[in-house]
Amino acid sequence: MTKTILVICDGLADRPIRELGNKTPLEVAKTPNLDQIAIDGISGMMHPVDVGVRPGSDAAHLALFGYDPKEYYSGRGPFECLGIGMDLKSDDVALRANVATLDEQGEIIDRRAGRIDSTQSVVDYLGEIEIDGVKFIMKPGLSHRLGLIVRGNGLSHLVSNRDPKKVGVLPSEVKALDDTAQARFTAQVLNKFAQAVTGKLKDTSFNQERISQGLLPANTILFRGAGRLPNNLPSFKEKYGLHSAAIAAGPLYRGIAKALGMNIIFFPPQAGVTGKPDSNIKAKIDKAIELTSEYDFIFVHIKAADSLAEDGNFLGKVEFIEKIDQAIKSLVDHPEILVAITADHTTACELKIHTADPVPLTIRGLGVRTDDLQAYSERECVKGQLGHIRGIHLMPILVDILGLSTMYGA
Amino acid sequence: MTKTILVICDGLADRPIRELGNKTPLEVAKTPNLDQIAIDGISGMMHPVDVGVRPGSDAAHLALFGYDPKEYYSGRGPFECLGIGMDLKSDDVALRANVATLDEQGEIIDRRAGRIDSTQSVVDYLGEIEIDGVKFIMKPGLSHRLGLIVRGNGLSHLVSNRDPKKVGVLPSEVKALDDTAQARFTAQVLNKFAQAVTGKLKDTSFNQERISQGLLPANTILFRGAGRLPNNLPSFKEKYGLHSAAIAAGPLYRGIAKALGMNIIFFPPQAGVTGKPDSNIKAKIDKAIELTSEYDFIFVHIKAADSLAEDGNFLGKVEFIEKIDQAIKSLVDHPEILVAITADHTTACELKIHTADPVPLTIRGLGVRTDDLQAYSERECVKGQLGHIRGIHLMPILVDILGLSTMYGA
C-alpha cells in the first residue's frame, strides 16, 4: 500500500512584502525541492476553514485532518492538555493556563511571570485543589505554561477567559457564555479557584526567592480556551482506516494528533527537534520516511515559519523556508511516497497575525494528476489543477488518491 | 486605519455579443484605469448569491455586504420604502407600487399611467387609508412609483403581487402564499385596499385633467414585492466595526444601505448625480475619496450599465463603461485606499435580463496578494488568485485584508 506523508508548515503562506519587492517569503526563498514536488504533483489553494475565515492553528489542523471544526471544535484547552501528556476524560473541561504576576492592587504586571522557565514548583506547591466538589488538576507545560483540567459533575466549557491578554488591568472575571446552570456553576468555581490559587501563591518561598533575585513572582494563574473533547470524535483510524503517526514538537499539535489516536513520535534531546527556527527539520522528514515501513500515514508539523512571521521577521522566514526546502530533498528522492505539503494558515509578516488568505497545497505521488506549475508558491499554486478547496477536502482527496475512499452511490 | 471604497457597478458584467465580435461590453470598452486596478490587485469571479442563481439587485447587494439573503431577505418592498425616506417599523409589511391605468373593463392599459412624472397628487388625494384596523401609508417615489406600508396587527408579508407585470389583463388578485390566518388576512385587506383606491381615483379632478390633456389617468395602484425588515438584522457597524457611508442614487440601494445603518450621502441637484447614463460618476468617486477622512467604508453604487443592458443597448453600455473607467482614475491615484470593484450581477444585453453568470471582482490595496492579470474583464478575472467566490465572501475577505477579522479557533 502507498504510504502518505503530510507536511504542515505552520504559517508558511504570507502576503507580499514591500521590502521583498512585493513578493512573499515563499516566492523569494530559493526552494528547488519544494518546486520539484510542485512540478511532479498537483497543486491548488486551500482555505483551511473557509473562504474569508481567519483560522486559529487548532481549528485549521482539525479541518486539515478532515474534522470540521464547526462540529468538533469547542476550545484549545483539551488539545493543549493532551499535548503535555495529561489524561482527559470526556466530561472534563480543559484550559490552557499561564503563571503570571499581579501587583499589590491585583493588576497584571506580566502575563508570563517574567517568562519563568518552568511551572513545576507552582504545580507541585498547589497540588490537586478541590472546590465545591470539583477537582482542579494541573500539569506544567513549556516555560510559563501549564494545563488545567476541571473535573466534576455539572460542568460546562462555555465560560469566558480569566486571561485578558493584556497587562495593567485586573484579570477578567470568568463568566458563563450561555444561560445554563452548568456554565454559571463552572464560571463560579473557576473564579473561586483563581482566588484560592492567588491567595496560596502570595507568600511561597519560591516566590520570595524570585523577588530576592529581582525576578517577577508567579503569584497567580491566568487561563483561557476552555473546551471539551468532543464525545463523538472518531479516530483517524476509524475515519480513514489508516494507521498514523505524528511528528510535532508543539503541545497543541501533539494534542490534536493524540485526540485523533495518532501515535506521537518522540525524539531524544540530542536530535535537536525543538519547534524553533533552529529545529532539526531534516531529522523529522527523514524519520517520517523511515516510519513509512510501520505506518500508513505520517503527519509532520514544522512550526517556526509561523513564529517568525508573528515577530514580523520576514528575512528570518525566508531563511527558514530555505531550511525546510533542504529537508524536503529527502521526499523528492522518495517518489513512491504520497506527499502533501501545505500550511495551516497564512501568517502575514506585515500584520504579525494569522490571516484568512488561502494557503498553497501540493500533492505529489504515483498516479496523481499533474499540472503546468513550475514552483511552489502562493502565486503559482493558484494555477494548479486542484483549484480552490477547503481544509476539510484535503483528507478525502488524499484517501481517494490512495484508492481507499468509499463510493457515494453505487 | 486603511479606508475602503467598494464600487458596485450594477449589471456591469455581460455575455459575449455577436455584434461586438463575441466580446462583452467590458472586454470591448477601453478601460485603462480599471485594468490598472486589476494589475495592482487581486481578482476573481464572484457568484453574487450562489453558482447558477440569477440574482435580483436587492438580494445581490445584501449578499455583497455579507448578509446572506437566505437569512435576511423577504422582499424588495422594505428597501424601496426606506430608500424614499419612509419610516419602517419591524412589524410593517412594505411593498413597492406604481400608479397605473385601467380601462373601463378594469384591464391594465399602462402599468405606469403614461410614465406620469409624479405620484404626489395621488398620494395627497388618498391620504392615509384605514381598512379593518389596518393602516395603508403611501409616499411618492420617482416618477410613477410610490412606497406602500401596511401597518397593523396580525399581518404577514407572504402575499402575492397585485401587479401582473403585463398589460391587457386584470390586476392580479392578491393571494396568501402560505396557510396562515395572517397571510389570508393580509391578502384580504390588500384586495380591499386596491378596490377602495381604484374607486376613489376614478373621477378625481387631476385624472379628469390628464384625460382632457390626452394623457392616461392614474386610476389604480399596482403593488408587489411585499416584505419585512428582518428583526435580527445587525448593522454594518455591529457586524464589522466599520463606520460606513453610501453614495447611491436609486431608492433600492439607499434603502439597503439605510437598513444596514450606513449614512446616505446626498448631492445637490447641480452635481448631476442622476443614476442614469448622464450621471456624474466622477463626482461620486471623488466624493467617496473625500469621505475617507470621515468614514472607514464607503459604498458607491453606479447604476446605468444595468439599465442600458436591460434595454439591449450594448453600444451605450460600452460607452458608459468607458465613462466609469474615467472616474476610476481617481482611485488609481490613491493607492493608500483599499478598493474593491465589482458588479451585483450580470445583465445580458442579448436577453435584456439579469443572468446568473459570475461577475468580475478586483481588490486593490496595500498588502493584497497580486496576480498576473493584465485587464479587468469577465475573461481575465477568471485567472485571478481569488478564484470563484460567493457574494457573502466579499466582506469577510475585505475585513481580513484590513487585519480586522476575528479568529476562528486559537
Chai-1 contact restraints between the chains, C-beta under 6 A:
chainA,res_idxA,chainB,res_idxB,connection_type,confidence,min_distance_angstrom,max_distance_angstrom,comment,restraint_id
A,R15,B,G367,contact,1.0,0.0,6.0,A-B,restraint_1
A,R15,B,R369,contact,1.0,0.0,6.0,A-B,restraint_2
A,V49,B,Y408,contact,1.0,0.0,6.0,A-B,restraint_3
A,V51,B,I389,contact,1.0,0.0,6.0,A-B,restraint_4
A,V51,B,H393,contact,1.0,0.0,6.0,A-B,restraint_5
A,G52,B,H393,contact,1.0,0.0,6.0,A-B,restraint_6
A,G52,B,P396,contact,1.0,0.0,6.0,A-B,restraint_7
A,G52,B,I397,contact,1.0,0.0,6.0,A-B,restraint_8
A,V53,B,Y408,contact,1.0,0.0,6.0,A-B,restraint_9
A,R54,B,D400,contact,1.0,0.0,6.0,A-B,restraint_10
A,R54,B,S405,contact,1.0,0.0,6.0,A-B,restraint_11
A,R54,B,M407,contact,1.0,0.0,6.0,A-B,restraint_12
A,P55,B,Y408,contact,1.0,0.0,6.0,A-B,restraint_13
A,P55,B,G409,contact,1.0,0.0,6.0,A-B,restraint_14
A,G56,B,M407,contact,1.0,0.0,6.0,A-B,restraint_15
A,G56,B,G409,contact,1.0,0.0,6.0,A-B,restraint_16
A,G56,B,A410,contact,1.0,0.0,6.0,A-B,restraint_17
A,D58,B,G409,contact,1.0,0.0,6.0,A-B,restraint_18
A,D58,B,A410,contact,1.0,0.0,6.0,A-B,restraint_19
A,A59,B,Y408,contact,1.0,0.0,6.0,A-B,restraint_20
A,A59,B,G409,contact,1.0,0.0,6.0,A-B,restraint_21
A,R76,B,A410,contact,1.0,0.0,6.0,A-B,restraint_22
A,G225,B,A410,contact,1.0,0.0,6.0,A-B,restraint_23
A,E350,B,G367,contact,1.0,0.0,6.0,A-B,restraint_24
A,L351,B,G403,contact,1.0,0.0,6.0,A-B,restraint_25
A,T355,B,D400,contact,1.0,0.0,6.0,A-B,restraint_26
A,A356,B,D400,contact,1.0,0.0,6.0,A-B,restraint_27
A,V382,B,Q385,contact,1.0,0.0,6.0,A-B,restraint_28
A,H388,B,G387,contact,1.0,0.0,6.0,A-B,restraint_29
